[in-house]
Amino acid sequence: MTPEKLLSYNLPLFDGVREADLDGITLSVSEHKLTPWQTVFDQQDASYDLYFLLSGAILAVFWTAEGKEIVFSRFPEGAFFGELAALDGIPRSLAVFAKTDARVLTMNRQCFLQLFNDVPLIRQRIVNQLVARIRTLTERSMEMTTMSVEQRVATYLIRLAAEHGKLNRGGVIENAPTHAEIAGTIGANREMVSRSISKLAKRGAIKPSRQRIEICDPEGLSDGFS
């Protein structure tokens, strides 16, 4: 792929990067289409490419020895993923699959490592993302040990609404995660999440419907945290 073509995707990782910055780097990058539930890579796969989500919904999950699914990430369009294995050459720690029809770019590991080593702006952004992930995992660990399930659900919805710019009265989160997906993310079961969603709805904080959550009272979502 040419530098011009790669930069034309307007991926956040390459924002501000010039074609000249990519001179001398062999851009082994290709575009692929995915169908719902198609696996990008599985847990413990010995694959080391980097991926970018162009469109659609992608989930990263961890399967326990008992077969329980723990949802780690729901990637926004433009995000990159798979960088841990690309950096250290160790088999995948999570499985990633398409939740909907999706398009991704696949970048060869050697290409990624050359970009990481030779383009400071890209290296800094990747490091920043890794630091942010550590902070998120630390926060999630604290929430699981100090908050009730209802509080964890409310915190999840506050964070989700803020990420979508919808943390306001009347804000609507489209293509919202399922109760099972929320449960896998916050370390609860689907029934407990469903009960918590119902309580928040009865309190007038949210109005849930199929794959859609309306924020009715942002302040009400945080009631009971003190």
Helices and strands as residue ranges (DSSP letters): H 3-7, G 12-14, G 19-22, E 29-34, E 39-41, E 50-55, E 58-63, E 69-75, E 80-81, H 83-88, E 95-98, E 102-107, H 109-118, H 120-146, H 149-163, E 171-174, H 179-186, H 190-202, E 206-209, E 212-215, H 218-221
